[in-house]
Amino acid sequence: MHVHPFFNNLLLHSNNELSELLGSAIAMRKTIHEWPLSCVQQLVLQDGTKLIYKTQLPPTVEPLFYQCATSPLLPKHKLLGKLGHCETMTMEWIEAPLLSNLAIDETSLVEHGKQVVAQIGVIEGNCPAYLNIGSAQAWLTIAKEILEKLQQLISDKRFLLVDTGVVEQLHAWANDAAVIDGITVQPRITHGDLKADQVFVTEDGYRVIDWQRPVMAPPEIDLVSLLVEQHIDPRPYVPVYIIQLHWFLRLHWAITAQHDLFPAKRWPLFDQWAKEAIGQLFAY
């Protein structure tokens, strides 16, 4: 076991440990993504097998999600257990184009998105959710808690780009009867942060990765996430309250990251995320 060179809370298996767990020596190991809560590496084994190795800290539910869920959308994987507070796993290296790399028009992208969303809707198993807003009570409780944290961040001057007046506006929006009714009708497990560079288009169907923060919510939030990330206006395809919900969930993550996960240091990035999310939510 060794400690990540920049993020001291991230622990990773050594090459020898991985060799023992995977049954083959490590011929190559390369970091392809890292931030304070996770590190993702490419592995090439001595026998030529390529894998993704991932270590991640809470609040991820990804390892438990892979353990509970059954779907052709999910890549082959192997859970390697905990190192300290870190969950570790390997996944297959998928040799297929990403949806983000396909030369397709808006109509085709939307159709792909709808198909992926439909397949997420039939994932089997008692899937865990990072966030559950599937009932009116759950929604109101979560909205109240996160807006209290937002108020605290503004008061502590950890958020400088958001003013206190917006907290009351968000409270009124979250408690609007039409919003509550729309959000809590037929919720189901969603990816929660779907992007075109997380969807592989293989010869036998889609593969979707990065299930760290699935949400029990209206299914269309995944389509909104996909379209917004591709700079496509989602208004022709989903109701406005779903688009607003997407931005509220983005705000929720920005507040949670600054307030709960990194309380000791002000991160201007999270402040900027919060400002953008609030601006977009009230743009509709």
N, C-alpha and C positions, 0 to 999 in steps of 0.2 A: 504494500500500500504506500502511496505517496500523496503529498499535499499539492494542490494546484499552485503554480508559481505566483499567481497574482491574488487569487481569492482563497484565503486561508481556510474557509469553512468547507470548501469542495475537496473531497477525497476521491482518489482514483486507484484502481487496481494497478499493480506493477505488471510488467510484461510477463514475468514468471507466474504470477497469480492468474493472469488471463490465460496463459498457455495451459495451465492445469485445469481451469474451468472449461475451456473450449476444446481441449484435446488436441491442440496443435500449437507449434511455436509461432510467435508473432514476427512476421517478416518485415512489416511496415506499420507505422502508427503515426497519424497526422491529425492535429486539431483542426476542425472545420467550423466550429462555432463555440463561443464561450461568453458568459456574462456571470455576475455573482451568484446566480442560482443554478447554473447548469454548465456542463461542458460536454460537447459532442465531438467524437473523434472517428476517423475512418481507420479500420483495421484491415490489414491483408495478412492472412495466415500463411504458414509455410506451404500448405497444400493449394494455395491460390484463392481460397475462399475470401470474399470481401464482406465485411460487416460494418455496421454502425455500433459504436460503443457510447453509452450515455450515462453520466452520473448527474443527479439532480437533487436539489433540496426542496423541502416543503415551500409553498403549499401545493406542489404537484400531486396529482392523483394518477398519473400516467401508468406506473407499474400495476397498481390495483385495477385500473381500467383494462389493461391488457389481460390481466388474470381473469377478469369477470366477463368480458365481452367476447362475443362470437360473431364474426362477420368477414366476408371476403375482402372488405375494405382494409383490414388490418394486415400489416406486414408480418412475416414470420418473426418470432422474437424469443428471447430467453432471458428470464429474470435471474440476476446474479446475486441478489440479496443486498443487505445494507452494509455501508461503511460509515460508521458513526451515524449521523442523521441523513446521509446521502443514500438514495435509492439508485441502484445500478442495473443496467440491462444491456443486451445486444439486440440488434435488429438486422434483418437481411439488407444487403446493399441492392437497391432496386435499379436494374438497368432498363430504364424507360424514360421517355420525355416527361417533363413536368407540364402541367396545364399552362403555366405561365410562359412556357417556351413555344407553345403551338402558335403558328401563324393563322389565327382565326379572327373573325369579326365579332362584334358585340352579340349578335343573335346566337352564334354558335357557343360563345362563352357562357351566355345565360343558360342555354340548353344543357351544357355540361354541368353547370352549377346546380340546376334543378335536379338532374339525375343523381349527382352526388348527395344532395340534401335528401332526396327520396331514399337512397340506400342507407344513409345514416339513420333514417327513421325506422328501419327494420333491423337494426343491430339487436342481437339477442343477448340476454343475460341481465343480471341485476347490476347495472353499470353505476359506478359511483359518480357523483357530481361535485365539482369544486364549488358550485353555487346552485341553489335550488330556488327558483322563483315561480314554481309551478302552482302556487295557491295565493289567494289574496293576502292571507295572513303572512305567509313567507315573504311575499313581495314587500309589504308594508314594513315588516320588521327589518329586512335588509336595507331598504331605502332609508329608514330612520337612522339606523346605525351608521351607514356610510356618510350621510349628510352631517351627522354629529362629528364624525372624524374630519370631514371637510371644514367645518366651522373651526375645529381645533387647529388644523393646519394653517388656516388663514390667520387665526389669532396669534399663533406662534411664529408667524412670518416665515413659515417654511413654504407656503404658497404665496407668492407675491403678485401673480398675474390674475388672480381671481378675487373679487370683492365679496363682502358678506351679503350684499343684496341678492346675489344669485342663489344663495342657499334657500331663501324663502320661495323663490321662483321654482326651484327644483322640487321643493317640498310640495308645492301646489300641483305641479305636473304629476308627481309620483302618486298623489292621492286623488287624482281625477278619476271619476268612476269609469269613464270610457277607456282610459288607459289601463286601469286594473282589469276590466272585463276582457280587453283584447289580449293582454299579456297572459292571462291565466286560463284561456280557452285551449284545451287540448295540448298542453305542454308535453315535451318529450326530451330525451337526451339529445343535446346538440354538441358539435365540436367546440363551439364557443369562441374560436379565433381562426376561422377558416380562411386560408389564403391560397392563391393559385400555385404558389411554390411549395405547397404542402400536399398537392394532389398529383400523383403519378398516373399517367394514362398508359396502361399496359395492354398487351394483346388480349388478355382475358379479363379486362375491367380496370376499375380504379383502385389505387391504394392511397390511403390518407394517413399522414403521420402527424406527430406533435399533438398528443391528446392530454396535455398537461392540465388544462382547465375546462373540461366539459361542463356545460350548463344545462339544467333542466329548465326549458324555456320554449317559446314558440319556434318551430323549426326554421322559419324564414330568416331568423337572425344570421344563420350561416350563409345564406345567399347574399344578404346585405354586406356581411364582412368580406366575402369574396369580391363583390362588385366594387365596393368602396376602395379596396386595396388596389384594384385594377383601374381606378379613376373613372368608373362608370356610374352614372346617376342611377340609384336604385328605385327612384320614385315610380317609373312605369311598371315595376314588377312586384312591389310589395307595399302594404299599407304604411302610411306615414308613422304611425305609432311604433311599428317594428323598427323603422330606421332610427327613431328616437331611442328606442330600447338599446339598439346596437351602440349608440354613442353613450348612453348611460352606463353600459357595461364597460366601455373603454374608460369612462370616468371612474368607475368603481375600481378598476385595476390600478389606475394612476394613484388614487387615494390610498388604496391598500398597500401598494408598494412603498410609498413615502411614509405613511403612518405606522404600518405594522412591520414591514420587512426591513426597512432601512431608516429607523427612527433617529439614529444618532447623527445623520448627516443630511443636509438639504441637497436634493437632487434637482437642479433646474429642469432637467428633462421631464420629470413627472409633473412639475408645475406647468410646463408647456403642453403636455398631453391633456391635462385637466382643462386648461383654457380652450384648447381646440375642441375637445369633446363637448364642453358646455356650449360653445359657439355653434357647433354643428347641430346639437340637440334642439336649440331654440331657433335654428334657421328654417325649420319646417312649420 
